[in-house]
């Protein structure tokens, strides 16, 4: 699975989204709307990665 380019791209997008979210959290000037959208993006990407892993486990026979 780690060799799968789509999965690696998804993980990279998740990492970047979470880094942007963390920057917003630490920012002196708070923009709540942008932070909420960033939180949603992180959760969405995380859910997509988990779904991908679960789907790959089905096909590989892993539990």
C-alpha positions in Angstrom: 0.0 0.0 0.0 2.8 2.4 0.8 4.0 2.1 -2.8 0.7 3.2 -4.1 1.1 6.7 -5.6 -2.6 7.7 -5.0 -2.3 6.8 -1.3 0.9 8.7 -0.9 -0.6 11.7 -2.6 -3.6 11.5 -0.2 -1.3 11.3 2.8 0.7 14.3 1.5 -2.5 16.4 1.0 -3.6 15.4 4.6 -0.2 16.4 6.0 -0.3 19.8 4.2 -3.9 20.5 5.3 -3.1 19.7 8.9 0.0 22.0 8.8 -2.1 24.8 7.4 -4.7 24.2 10.1 -2.0 24.3 12.8 -0.6 27.6 11.5 -4.1 29.0 11.7 -4.5 27.8 15.2 -1.3 29.5 16.3 -1.9 32.7 14.3 -2.2 35.9 16.3 -5.0 37.0 14.1 -7.8 34.4 14.3 -10.0 33.7 11.4 -12.6 31.3 12.7 -14.3 30.6 9.4 -11.0 29.7 7.7 -10.0 27.6 10.7 -13.3 25.7 10.6 -12.9 25.0 6.9 -9.3 23.8 7.5 -10.5 21.5 10.3 -13.1 20.1 7.9 -10.6 19.5 5.2 -8.3 17.6 7.6 -11.1 15.4 8.8 -12.2 14.8 5.3 -8.8 13.8 4.1 -8.3 11.6 7.2 -11.6 9.8 6.5 -10.6 9.3 2.9 -7.2 7.8 3.9 -8.9 5.5 6.4 -11.5 4.4 3.8 -8.7 3.7 1.4 -6.8 1.6 3.9 -10.0 -0.4 4.7 -10.7 -1.0 1.1 -7.1 -2.2 0.4 -7.4 -4.6 3.4 -10.5 -6.1 1.9 -8.7 -7.0 -1.3 -5.5 -8.2 0.4 -7.4 -10.4 2.9 -5.9 -8.5 5.9 -8.1 -7.8 8.9 
